[in-house]
Amino acid sequence: MSAELLSGKLPSAEFSQCPFWFWNDALDEDEIRRQLADFQDHGVEAFVIHPRIGLPDSITWLSPQLFHYMRVAVEEAKRRGM
């Protein structure tokens, strides 16, 4: 095991966790940005957006609304260097 992993420090982006980010409730641009900041504050530099049952009826699979929120997440992640 590398010394970096044993040091107790957050791992570099290369060794970041990559969790499924479940979207199963109403989506909000500010909340998406807040959660991305929280991910990064805890050493998470990558993620997989995973829309689930529970999204509002107005946000259907492959809808313009879903792509809008995905774009918000991707642009914020890019801005943060994630």
PyMOL Python script that loads the backbone (N, CA, C, O; Angstrom):
from pymol import cmd

cmd.read_pdbstr("""\
ATOM      1  N   MET A   1       0.853  -1.168   0.000  1.00  0.00           N
ATOM      2  CA  MET A   1       0.000   0.000   0.000  1.00  0.00           C
ATOM      3  C   MET A   1       0.900   1.231   0.000  1.00  0.00           C
ATOM      4  O   MET A   1       1.938   1.241   0.661  1.00  0.00           O
ATOM      5  N   SER A   2       0.512   2.259  -0.730  1.00  0.00           N
ATOM      6  CA  SER A   2       1.370   3.431  -0.857  1.00  0.00           C
ATOM      7  C   SER A   2       1.397   4.233   0.440  1.00  0.00           C
ATOM      8  O   SER A   2       0.459   4.193   1.237  1.00  0.00           O
ATOM      9  N   ALA A   3       2.484   4.956   0.628  1.00  0.00           N
ATOM     10  CA  ALA A   3       2.629   5.802   1.813  1.00  0.00           C
ATOM     11  C   ALA A   3       1.534   6.862   1.850  1.00  0.00           C
ATOM     12  O   ALA A   3       1.065   7.243   2.922  1.00  0.00           O
ATOM     13  N   GLU A   4       1.131   7.334   0.676  1.00  0.00           N
ATOM     14  CA  GLU A   4       0.064   8.344   0.611  1.00  0.00           C
ATOM     15  C   GLU A   4      -1.223   7.807   1.228  1.00  0.00           C
ATOM     16  O   GLU A   4      -1.889   8.512   1.985  1.00  0.00           O
ATOM     17  N   LEU A   5      -1.570   6.582   0.913  1.00  0.00           N
ATOM     18  CA  LEU A   5      -2.800   6.004   1.445  1.00  0.00           C
ATOM     19  C   LEU A   5      -2.695   5.744   2.944  1.00  0.00           C
ATOM     20  O   LEU A   5      -3.696   5.820   3.657  1.00  0.00           O
ATOM     21  N   LEU A   6      -1.505   5.442   3.424  1.00  0.00           N
ATOM     22  CA  LEU A   6      -1.312   5.156   4.844  1.00  0.00           C
ATOM     23  C   LEU A   6      -1.167   6.418   5.690  1.00  0.00           C
ATOM     24  O   LEU A   6      -1.229   6.347   6.918  1.00  0.00           O
ATOM     25  N   SER A   7      -0.974   7.567   5.053  1.00  0.00           N
ATOM     26  CA  SER A   7      -0.699   8.804   5.788  1.00  0.00           C
ATOM     27  C   SER A   7      -1.916   9.383   6.488  1.00  0.00           C
ATOM     28  O   SER A   7      -1.765  10.214   7.383  1.00  0.00           O
ATOM     29  N   GLY A   8      -3.116   8.969   6.108  1.00  0.00           N
ATOM     30  CA  GLY A   8      -4.327   9.537   6.684  1.00  0.00           C
ATOM     31  C   GLY A   8      -4.809  10.780   5.960  1.00  0.00           C
ATOM     32  O   GLY A   8      -5.867  11.316   6.287  1.00  0.00           O
ATOM     33  N   LYS A   9      -4.047  11.242   4.982  1.00  0.00           N
ATOM     34  CA  LYS A   9      -4.451  12.400   4.188  1.00  0.00           C
ATOM     35  C   LYS A   9      -5.451  11.953   3.131  1.00  0.00           C
ATOM     36  O   LYS A   9      -5.536  10.773   2.789  1.00  0.00           O
ATOM     37  N   LEU A  10      -6.209  12.926   2.619  1.00  0.00           N
ATOM     38  CA  LEU A  10      -7.099  12.610   1.507  1.00  0.00           C
ATOM     39  C   LEU A  10      -6.252  12.201   0.315  1.00  0.00           C
ATOM     40  O   LEU A  10      -5.220  12.823   0.057  1.00  0.00           O
ATOM     41  N   PRO A  11      -6.657  11.178  -0.415  1.00  0.00           N
ATOM     42  CA  PRO A  11      -5.864  10.740  -1.569  1.00  0.00           C
ATOM     43  C   PRO A  11      -5.903  11.768  -2.697  1.00  0.00           C
ATOM     44  O   PRO A  11      -6.806  12.601  -2.764  1.00  0.00           O
ATOM     45  N   SER A  12      -4.920  11.696  -3.569  1.00  0.00           N
ATOM     46  CA  SER A  12      -4.909  12.565  -4.741  1.00  0.00           C
ATOM     47  C   SER A  12      -6.087  12.203  -5.644  1.00  0.00           C
ATOM     48  O   SER A  12      -6.710  11.154  -5.480  1.00  0.00           O
ATOM     49  N   ALA A  13      -6.379  13.077  -6.588  1.00  0.00           N
ATOM     50  CA  ALA A  13      -7.509  12.856  -7.498  1.00  0.00           C
ATOM     51  C   ALA A  13      -7.396  11.515  -8.213  1.00  0.00           C
ATOM     52  O   ALA A  13      -8.406  10.885  -8.524  1.00  0.00           O
ATOM     53  N   GLU A  14      -6.172  11.083  -8.472  1.00  0.00           N
ATOM     54  CA  GLU A  14      -5.956   9.804  -9.155  1.00  0.00           C
ATOM     55  C   GLU A  14      -6.560   8.638  -8.373  1.00  0.00           C
ATOM     56  O   GLU A  14      -6.989   7.650  -8.968  1.00  0.00           O
ATOM     57  N   PHE A  15      -6.597   8.748  -7.050  1.00  0.00           N
ATOM     58  CA  PHE A  15      -7.105   7.678  -6.199  1.00  0.00           C
ATOM     59  C   PHE A  15      -8.432   8.035  -5.539  1.00  0.00           C
ATOM     60  O   PHE A  15      -8.841   7.396  -4.569  1.00  0.00           O
ATOM     61  N   SER A  16      -9.100   9.050  -6.063  1.00  0.00           N
ATOM     62  CA  SER A  16     -10.375   9.486  -5.494  1.00  0.00           C
ATOM     63  C   SER A  16     -11.428   8.394  -5.596  1.00  0.00           C
ATOM     64  O   SER A  16     -11.411   7.571  -6.512  1.00  0.00           O
ATOM     65  N   GLN A  17     -12.342   8.407  -4.636  1.00  0.00           N
ATOM     66  CA  GLN A  17     -13.524   7.562  -4.766  1.00  0.00           C
ATOM     67  C   GLN A  17     -14.343   8.075  -5.947  1.00  0.00           C
ATOM     68  O   GLN A  17     -14.205   9.229  -6.352  1.00  0.00           O
ATOM     69  N   CYS A  18     -15.182   7.223  -6.489  1.00  0.00           N
ATOM     70  CA  CYS A  18     -16.051   7.615  -7.604  1.00  0.00           C
ATOM     71  C   CYS A  18     -17.450   7.057  -7.326  1.00  0.00           C
ATOM     72  O   CYS A  18     -17.847   6.050  -7.913  1.00  0.00           O
ATOM     73  N   PRO A  19     -18.195   7.715  -6.430  1.00  0.00           N
ATOM     74  CA  PRO A  19     -19.495   7.174  -6.030  1.00  0.00           C
ATOM     75  C   PRO A  19     -20.581   7.400  -7.073  1.00  0.00           C
ATOM     76  O   PRO A  19     -20.500   8.308  -7.901  1.00  0.00           O
ATOM     77  N   PHE A  20     -21.604   6.544  -7.007  1.00  0.00           N
ATOM     78  CA  PHE A  20     -22.840   6.832  -7.719  1.00  0.00           C
ATOM     79  C   PHE A  20     -23.501   7.992  -6.984  1.00  0.00           C
ATOM     80  O   PHE A  20     -23.636   7.957  -5.761  1.00  0.00           O
ATOM     81  N   TRP A  21     -23.907   9.006  -7.716  1.00  0.00           N
ATOM     82  CA  TRP A  21     -24.576  10.171  -7.141  1.00  0.00           C
ATOM     83  C   TRP A  21     -26.044  10.031  -7.510  1.00  0.00           C
ATOM     84  O   TRP A  21     -26.455  10.406  -8.608  1.00  0.00           O
ATOM     85  N   PHE A  22     -26.830   9.492  -6.592  1.00  0.00           N
ATOM     86  CA  PHE A  22     -28.239   9.218  -6.870  1.00  0.00           C
ATOM     87  C   PHE A  22     -29.036  10.511  -6.883  1.00  0.00           C
ATOM     88  O   PHE A  22     -29.010  11.286  -5.927  1.00  0.00           O
ATOM     89  N   TRP A  23     -29.738  10.727  -7.970  1.00  0.00           N
ATOM     90  CA  TRP A  23     -30.667  11.852  -8.091  1.00  0.00           C
ATOM     91  C   TRP A  23     -32.060  11.246  -8.022  1.00  0.00           C
ATOM     92  O   TRP A  23     -32.535  10.658  -8.994  1.00  0.00           O
ATOM     93  N   ASN A  24     -32.715  11.388  -6.872  1.00  0.00           N
ATOM     94  CA  ASN A  24     -34.029  10.768  -6.703  1.00  0.00           C
ATOM     95  C   ASN A  24     -35.011  11.690  -5.981  1.00  0.00           C
ATOM     96  O   ASN A  24     -35.869  11.240  -5.222  1.00  0.00           O
ATOM     97  N   ASP A  25     -34.864  12.985  -6.236  1.00  0.00           N
ATOM     98  CA  ASP A  25     -35.753  13.984  -5.647  1.00  0.00           C
ATOM     99  C   ASP A  25     -35.719  15.214  -6.553  1.00  0.00           C
ATOM    100  O   ASP A  25     -35.040  15.221  -7.580  1.00  0.00           O
ATOM    101  N   ALA A  26     -36.446  16.233  -6.170  1.00  0.00           N
ATOM    102  CA  ALA A  26     -36.427  17.477  -6.947  1.00  0.00           C
ATOM    103  C   ALA A  26     -34.984  17.967  -7.069  1.00  0.00           C
ATOM    104  O   ALA A  26     -34.205  17.859  -6.122  1.00  0.00           O
ATOM    105  N   LEU A  27     -34.636  18.501  -8.227  1.00  0.00           N
ATOM    106  CA  LEU A  27     -33.281  18.989  -8.468  1.00  0.00           C
ATOM    107  C   LEU A  27     -33.257  20.511  -8.392  1.00  0.00           C
ATOM    108  O   LEU A  27     -34.224  21.184  -8.747  1.00  0.00           O
ATOM    109  N   ASP A  28     -32.136  21.032  -7.923  1.00  0.00           N
ATOM    110  CA  ASP A  28     -31.969  22.465  -7.737  1.00  0.00           C
ATOM    111  C   ASP A  28     -30.515  22.813  -8.049  1.00  0.00           C
ATOM    112  O   ASP A  28     -29.601  22.159  -7.547  1.00  0.00           O
ATOM    113  N   GLU A  29     -30.295  23.829  -8.867  1.00  0.00           N
ATOM    114  CA  GLU A  29     -28.936  24.172  -9.284  1.00  0.00           C
ATOM    115  C   GLU A  29     -28.027  24.469  -8.094  1.00  0.00           C
ATOM    116  O   GLU A  29     -26.895  23.987  -8.042  1.00  0.00           O
ATOM    117  N   ASP A  30     -28.514  25.255  -7.147  1.00  0.00           N
ATOM    118  CA  ASP A  30     -27.682  25.596  -5.987  1.00  0.00           C
ATOM    119  C   ASP A  30     -27.352  24.364  -5.151  1.00  0.00           C
ATOM    120  O   ASP A  30     -26.241  24.241  -4.636  1.00  0.00           O
ATOM    121  N   GLU A  31     -28.310  23.453  -5.015  1.00  0.00           N
ATOM    122  CA  GLU A  31     -28.066  22.233  -4.241  1.00  0.00           C
ATOM    123  C   GLU A  31     -27.063  21.325  -4.952  1.00  0.00           C
ATOM    124  O   GLU A  31     -26.234  20.687  -4.302  1.00  0.00           O
ATOM    125  N   ILE A  32     -27.133  21.266  -6.267  1.00  0.00           N
ATOM    126  CA  ILE A  32     -26.150  20.486  -7.029  1.00  0.00           C
ATOM    127  C   ILE A  32     -24.756  21.044  -6.777  1.00  0.00           C
ATOM    128  O   ILE A  32     -23.818  20.291  -6.516  1.00  0.00           O
ATOM    129  N   ARG A  33     -24.621  22.357  -6.855  1.00  0.00           N
ATOM    130  CA  ARG A  33     -23.316  22.983  -6.618  1.00  0.00           C
ATOM    131  C   ARG A  33     -22.846  22.759  -5.175  1.00  0.00           C
ATOM    132  O   ARG A  33     -21.662  22.521  -4.941  1.00  0.00           O
ATOM    133  N   ARG A  34     -23.758  22.835  -4.219  1.00  0.00           N
ATOM    134  CA  ARG A  34     -23.406  22.617  -2.815  1.00  0.00           C
ATOM    135  C   ARG A  34     -22.903  21.190  -2.599  1.00  0.00           C
ATOM    136  O   ARG A  34     -21.909  20.970  -1.907  1.00  0.00           O
ATOM    137  N   GLN A  35     -23.602  20.224  -3.200  1.00  0.00           N
ATOM    138  CA  GLN A  35     -23.190  18.833  -3.034  1.00  0.00           C
ATOM    139  C   GLN A  35     -21.838  18.571  -3.690  1.00  0.00           C
ATOM    140  O   GLN A  35     -21.032  17.806  -3.160  1.00  0.00           O
ATOM    141  N   LEU A  36     -21.583  19.192  -4.827  1.00  0.00           N
ATOM    142  CA  LEU A  36     -20.274  19.029  -5.461  1.00  0.00           C
ATOM    143  C   LEU A  36     -19.173  19.614  -4.584  1.00  0.00           C
ATOM    144  O   LEU A  36     -18.096  19.029  -4.471  1.00  0.00           O
ATOM    145  N   ALA A  37     -19.431  20.759  -3.964  1.00  0.00           N
ATOM    146  CA  ALA A  37     -18.451  21.344  -3.044  1.00  0.00           C
ATOM    147  C   ALA A  37     -18.202  20.394  -1.877  1.00  0.00           C
ATOM    148  O   ALA A  37     -17.061  20.217  -1.450  1.00  0.00           O
ATOM    149  N   ASP A  38     -19.259  19.790  -1.365  1.00  0.00           N
ATOM    150  CA  ASP A  38     -19.133  18.842  -0.261  1.00  0.00           C
ATOM    151  C   ASP A  38     -18.342  17.607  -0.689  1.00  0.00           C
ATOM    152  O   ASP A  38     -17.485  17.129   0.054  1.00  0.00           O
ATOM    153  N   PHE A  39     -18.629  17.089  -1.885  1.00  0.00           N
ATOM    154  CA  PHE A  39     -17.839  15.965  -2.403  1.00  0.00           C
ATOM    155  C   PHE A  39     -16.355  16.327  -2.368  1.00  0.00           C
ATOM    156  O   PHE A  39     -15.531  15.595  -1.820  1.00  0.00           O
ATOM    157  N   GLN A  40     -16.039  17.467  -2.964  1.00  0.00           N
ATOM    158  CA  GLN A  40     -14.638  17.845  -3.090  1.00  0.00           C
ATOM    159  C   GLN A  40     -14.001  18.090  -1.717  1.00  0.00           C
ATOM    160  O   GLN A  40     -12.842  17.737  -1.500  1.00  0.00           O
ATOM    161  N   ASP A  41     -14.748  18.686  -0.803  1.00  0.00           N
ATOM    162  CA  ASP A  41     -14.231  18.908   0.553  1.00  0.00           C
ATOM    163  C   ASP A  41     -13.881  17.599   1.255  1.00  0.00           C
ATOM    164  O   ASP A  41     -13.060  17.578   2.172  1.00  0.00           O
ATOM    165  N   HIS A  42     -14.505  16.514   0.821  1.00  0.00           N
ATOM    166  CA  HIS A  42     -14.253  15.201   1.418  1.00  0.00           C
ATOM    167  C   HIS A  42     -13.394  14.302   0.525  1.00  0.00           C
ATOM    168  O   HIS A  42     -13.354  13.086   0.713  1.00  0.00           O
ATOM    169  N   GLY A  43     -12.709  14.906  -0.443  1.00  0.00           N
ATOM    170  CA  GLY A  43     -11.755  14.161  -1.252  1.00  0.00           C
ATOM    171  C   GLY A  43     -12.338  13.403  -2.421  1.00  0.00           C
ATOM    172  O   GLY A  43     -11.641  12.608  -3.052  1.00  0.00           O
ATOM    173  N   VAL A  44     -13.608  13.634  -2.722  1.00  0.00           N
ATOM    174  CA  VAL A  44     -14.237  12.964  -3.866  1.00  0.00           C
ATOM    175  C   VAL A  44     -14.074  13.870  -5.079  1.00  0.00           C
ATOM    176  O   VAL A  44     -14.609  14.978  -5.105  1.00  0.00           O
ATOM    177  N   GLU A  45     -13.343  13.408  -6.074  1.00  0.00           N
ATOM    178  CA  GLU A  45     -13.050  14.204  -7.265  1.00  0.00           C
ATOM    179  C   GLU A  45     -13.746  13.676  -8.514  1.00  0.00           C
ATOM    180  O   GLU A  45     -13.606  14.254  -9.592  1.00  0.00           O
ATOM    181  N   ALA A  46     -14.490  12.593  -8.378  1.00  0.00           N
ATOM    182  CA  ALA A  46     -15.189  11.995  -9.520  1.00  0.00           C
ATOM    183  C   ALA A  46     -16.516  11.442  -9.024  1.00  0.00           C
ATOM    184  O   ALA A  46     -16.679  11.172  -7.834  1.00  0.00           O
ATOM    185  N   PHE A  47     -17.454  11.277  -9.930  1.00  0.00           N
ATOM    186  CA  PHE A  47     -18.780  10.784  -9.553  1.00  0.00           C
ATOM    187  C   PHE A  47     -19.485  10.276 -10.795  1.00  0.00           C
ATOM    188  O   PHE A  47     -19.089  10.582 -11.920  1.00  0.00           O
ATOM    189  N   VAL A  48     -20.532   9.498 -10.580  1.00  0.00           N
ATOM    190  CA  VAL A  48     -21.394   9.013 -11.660  1.00  0.00           C
ATOM    191  C   VAL A  48     -22.809   9.470 -11.328  1.00  0.00           C
ATOM    192  O   VAL A  48     -23.388   9.027 -10.336  1.00  0.00           O
ATOM    193  N   ILE A  49     -23.365  10.345 -12.146  1.00  0.00           N
ATOM    194  CA  ILE A  49     -24.743  10.795 -11.939  1.00  0.00           C
ATOM    195  C   ILE A  49     -25.665   9.627 -12.258  1.00  0.00           C
ATOM    196  O   ILE A  49     -25.572   9.014 -13.322  1.00  0.00           O
ATOM    197  N   HIS A  50     -26.556   9.329 -11.317  1.00  0.00           N
ATOM    198  CA  HIS A  50     -27.431   8.169 -11.468  1.00  0.00           C
ATOM    199  C   HIS A  50     -28.878   8.580 -11.175  1.00  0.00           C
ATOM    200  O   HIS A  50     -29.328   8.471 -10.034  1.00  0.00           O
ATOM    201  N   PRO A  51     -29.619   9.055 -12.202  1.00  0.00           N
ATOM    202  CA  PRO A  51     -31.031   9.404 -11.981  1.00  0.00           C
ATOM    203  C   PRO A  51     -31.822   8.167 -11.574  1.00  0.00           C
ATOM    204  O   PRO A  51     -31.630   7.082 -12.123  1.00  0.00           O
ATOM    205  N   ARG A  52     -32.712   8.346 -10.606  1.00  0.00           N
ATOM    206  CA  ARG A  52     -33.462   7.220 -10.063  1.00  0.00           C
ATOM    207  C   ARG A  52     -34.946   7.568  -9.964  1.00  0.00           C
ATOM    208  O   ARG A  52     -35.358   8.709 -10.175  1.00  0.00           O
ATOM    209  N   ILE A  53     -35.726   6.550  -9.638  1.00  0.00           N
ATOM    210  CA  ILE A  53     -37.137   6.763  -9.354  1.00  0.00           C
ATOM    211  C   ILE A  53     -37.228   7.752  -8.202  1.00  0.00           C
ATOM    212  O   ILE A  53     -36.500   7.633  -7.217  1.00  0.00           O
ATOM    213  N   GLY A  54     -38.108   8.716  -8.324  1.00  0.00           N
ATOM    214  CA  GLY A  54     -38.266   9.740  -7.301  1.00  0.00           C
ATOM    215  C   GLY A  54     -38.083  11.131  -7.858  1.00  0.00           C
ATOM    216  O   GLY A  54     -38.462  12.118  -7.227  1.00  0.00           O
ATOM    217  N   LEU A  55     -37.491  11.211  -9.062  1.00  0.00           N
ATOM    218  CA  LEU A  55     -37.414  12.522  -9.700  1.00  0.00           C
ATOM    219  C   LEU A  55     -38.833  13.015  -9.976  1.00  0.00           C
ATOM    220  O   LEU A  55     -39.730  12.204 -10.208  1.00  0.00           O
ATOM    221  N   PRO A  56     -39.047  14.321  -9.955  1.00  0.00           N
ATOM    222  CA  PRO A  56     -40.379  14.838 -10.269  1.00  0.00           C
ATOM    223  C   PRO A  56     -40.820  14.412 -11.670  1.00  0.00           C
ATOM    224  O   PRO A  56     -39.987  14.148 -12.537  1.00  0.00           O
ATOM    225  N   ASP A  57     -42.120  14.348 -11.880  1.00  0.00           N
ATOM    226  CA  ASP A  57     -42.660  13.974 -13.194  1.00  0.00           C
ATOM    227  C   ASP A  57     -42.191  14.914 -14.296  1.00  0.00           C
ATOM    228  O   ASP A  57     -42.159  14.527 -15.464  1.00  0.00           O
ATOM    229  N   SER A  58     -41.830  16.139 -13.942  1.00  0.00           N
ATOM    230  CA  SER A  58     -41.381  17.107 -14.949  1.00  0.00           C
ATOM    231  C   SER A  58     -39.967  16.826 -15.452  1.00  0.00           C
ATOM    232  O   SER A  58     -39.535  17.407 -16.447  1.00  0.00           O
ATOM    233  N   ILE A  59     -39.246  15.936 -14.764  1.00  0.00           N
ATOM    234  CA  ILE A  59     -37.872  15.603 -15.169  1.00  0.00           C
ATOM    235  C   ILE A  59     -37.863  14.138 -15.575  1.00  0.00           C
ATOM    236  O   ILE A  59     -37.595  13.256 -14.759  1.00  0.00           O
ATOM    237  N   THR A  60     -38.154  13.894 -16.828  1.00  0.00           N
ATOM    238  CA  THR A  60     -38.216  12.525 -17.329  1.00  0.00           C
ATOM    239  C   THR A  60     -36.880  12.126 -17.949  1.00  0.00           C
ATOM    240  O   THR A  60     -36.027  12.974 -18.214  1.00  0.00           O
ATOM    241  N   TRP A  61     -36.713  10.839 -18.175  1.00  0.00           N
ATOM    242  CA  TRP A  61     -35.484  10.295 -18.753  1.00  0.00           C
ATOM    243  C   TRP A  61     -35.204  10.942 -20.104  1.00  0.00           C
ATOM    244  O   TRP A  61     -36.073  10.971 -20.976  1.00  0.00           O
ATOM    245  N   LEU A  62     -34.002  11.455 -20.276  1.00  0.00           N
ATOM    246  CA  LEU A  62     -33.507  12.090 -21.493  1.00  0.00           C
ATOM    247  C   LEU A  62     -34.257  13.373 -21.856  1.00  0.00           C
ATOM    248  O   LEU A  62     -34.230  13.806 -23.008  1.00  0.00           O
ATOM    249  N   SER A  63     -34.917  13.970 -20.886  1.00  0.00           N
ATOM    250  CA  SER A  63     -35.648  15.217 -21.141  1.00  0.00           C
ATOM    251  C   SER A  63     -34.688  16.404 -21.135  1.00  0.00           C
ATOM    252  O   SER A  63     -33.597  16.321 -20.570  1.00  0.00           O
ATOM    253  N   PRO A  64     -35.095  17.505 -21.761  1.00  0.00           N
ATOM    254  CA  PRO A  64     -34.271  18.718 -21.700  1.00  0.00           C
ATOM    255  C   PRO A  64     -33.992  19.158 -20.255  1.00  0.00           C
ATOM    256  O   PRO A  64     -32.916  19.679 -19.961  1.00  0.00           O
ATOM    257  N   GLN A  65     -34.953  18.951 -19.364  1.00  0.00           N
ATOM    258  CA  GLN A  65     -34.756  19.343 -17.967  1.00  0.00           C
ATOM    259  C   GLN A  65     -33.648  18.510 -17.316  1.00  0.00           C
ATOM    260  O   GLN A  65     -32.808  19.048 -16.595  1.00  0.00           O
ATOM    261  N   LEU A  66     -33.649  17.209 -17.568  1.00  0.00           N
ATOM    262  CA  LEU A  66     -32.608  16.350 -17.001  1.00  0.00           C
ATOM    263  C   LEU A  66     -31.238  16.746 -17.546  1.00  0.00           C
ATOM    264  O   LEU A  66     -30.268  16.833 -16.792  1.00  0.00           O
ATOM    265  N   PHE A  67     -31.160  16.983 -18.845  1.00  0.00           N
ATOM    266  CA  PHE A  67     -29.884  17.391 -19.437  1.00  0.00           C
ATOM    267  C   PHE A  67     -29.431  18.744 -18.901  1.00  0.00           C
ATOM    268  O   PHE A  67     -28.231  18.978 -18.759  1.00  0.00           O
ATOM    269  N   HIS A  68     -30.367  19.630 -18.605  1.00  0.00           N
ATOM    270  CA  HIS A  68     -30.008  20.925 -18.021  1.00  0.00           C
ATOM    271  C   HIS A  68     -29.276  20.717 -16.693  1.00  0.00           C
ATOM    272  O   HIS A  68     -28.206  21.284 -16.471  1.00  0.00           O
ATOM    273  N   TYR A  69     -29.857  19.902 -15.816  1.00  0.00           N
ATOM    274  CA  TYR A  69     -29.236  19.683 -14.507  1.00  0.00           C
ATOM    275  C   TYR A  69     -27.929  18.906 -14.621  1.00  0.00           C
ATOM    276  O   TYR A  69     -27.003  19.148 -13.846  1.00  0.00           O
ATOM    277  N   MET A  70     -27.839  17.992 -15.558  1.00  0.00           N
ATOM    278  CA  MET A  70     -26.567  17.297 -15.788  1.00  0.00           C
ATOM    279  C   MET A  70     -25.503  18.292 -16.244  1.00  0.00           C
ATOM    280  O   MET A  70     -24.353  18.229 -15.809  1.00  0.00           O
ATOM    281  N   ARG A  71     -25.898  19.205 -17.119  1.00  0.00           N
ATOM    282  CA  ARG A  71     -24.962  20.227 -17.600  1.00  0.00           C
ATOM    283  C   ARG A  71     -24.488  21.100 -16.435  1.00  0.00           C
ATOM    284  O   ARG A  71     -23.304  21.426 -16.347  1.00  0.00           O
ATOM    285  N   VAL A  72     -25.403  21.477 -15.545  1.00  0.00           N
ATOM    286  CA  VAL A  72     -25.024  22.263 -14.363  1.00  0.00           C
ATOM    287  C   VAL A  72     -23.957  21.514 -13.568  1.00  0.00           C
ATOM    288  O   VAL A  72     -22.950  22.100 -13.171  1.00  0.00           O
ATOM    289  N   ALA A  73     -24.177  20.225 -13.337  1.00  0.00           N
ATOM    290  CA  ALA A  73     -23.229  19.421 -12.560  1.00  0.00           C
ATOM    291  C   ALA A  73     -21.878  19.315 -13.263  1.00  0.00           C
ATOM    292  O   ALA A  73     -20.834  19.482 -12.633  1.00  0.00           O
ATOM    293  N   VAL A  74     -21.895  19.041 -14.548  1.00  0.00           N
ATOM    294  CA  VAL A  74     -20.642  18.871 -15.295  1.00  0.00           C
ATOM    295  C   VAL A  74     -19.869  20.185 -15.361  1.00  0.00           C
ATOM    296  O   VAL A  74     -18.650  20.197 -15.187  1.00  0.00           O
ATOM    297  N   GLU A  75     -20.567  21.287 -15.608  1.00  0.00           N
ATOM    298  CA  GLU A  75     -19.880  22.580 -15.682  1.00  0.00           C
ATOM    299  C   GLU A  75     -19.287  22.973 -14.331  1.00  0.00           C
ATOM    300  O   GLU A  75     -18.182  23.513 -14.272  1.00  0.00           O
ATOM    301  N   GLU A  76     -20.013  22.705 -13.249  1.00  0.00           N
ATOM    302  CA  GLU A  76     -19.484  23.018 -11.915  1.00  0.00           C
ATOM    303  C   GLU A  76     -18.294  22.119 -11.586  1.00  0.00           C
ATOM    304  O   GLU A  76     -17.304  22.584 -11.022  1.00  0.00           O
ATOM    305  N   ALA A  77     -18.383  20.852 -11.930  1.00  0.00           N
ATOM    306  CA  ALA A  77     -17.258  19.946 -11.694  1.00  0.00           C
ATOM    307  C   ALA A  77     -16.034  20.406 -12.486  1.00  0.00           C
ATOM    308  O   ALA A  77     -14.915  20.379 -11.974  1.00  0.00           O
ATOM    309  N   LYS A  78     -16.241  20.820 -13.709  1.00  0.00           N
ATOM    310  CA  LYS A  78     -15.130  21.314 -14.526  1.00  0.00           C
ATOM    311  C   LYS A  78     -14.522  22.563 -13.892  1.00  0.00           C
ATOM    312  O   LYS A  78     -13.301  22.697 -13.824  1.00  0.00           O
ATOM    313  N   ARG A  79     -15.378  23.474 -13.430  1.00  0.00           N
ATOM    314  CA  ARG A  79     -14.897  24.707 -12.803  1.00  0.00           C
ATOM    315  C   ARG A  79     -14.043  24.388 -11.572  1.00  0.00           C
ATOM    316  O   ARG A  79     -13.081  25.095 -11.271  1.00  0.00           O
ATOM    317  N   ARG A  80     -14.404  23.322 -10.872  1.00  0.00           N
ATOM    318  CA  ARG A  80     -13.686  22.919  -9.667  1.00  0.00           C
ATOM    319  C   ARG A  80     -12.466  22.046  -9.973  1.00  0.00           C
ATOM    320  O   ARG A  80     -11.705  21.711  -9.065  1.00  0.00           O
ATOM    321  N   GLY A  81     -12.275  21.677 -11.236  1.00  0.00           N
ATOM    322  CA  GLY A  81     -11.143  20.819 -11.583  1.00  0.00           C
ATOM    323  C   GLY A  81     -11.343  19.367 -11.189  1.00  0.00           C
ATOM    324  O   GLY A  81     -10.382  18.629 -10.973  1.00  0.00           O
ATOM    325  N   MET A  82     -12.595  18.971 -11.099  1.00  0.00           N
ATOM    326  CA  MET A  82     -12.909  17.587 -10.708  1.00  0.00           C
ATOM    327  C   MET A  82     -12.850  16.684 -11.931  1.00  0.00           C
ATOM    328  O   MET A  82     -13.082  15.480 -11.822  1.00  0.00           O
TER     329      MET A  82
END
""", "prot")
cmd.dss("prot")
cmd.show_as("cartoon", "prot")
cmd.util.cbc("prot")
cmd.orient("prot")
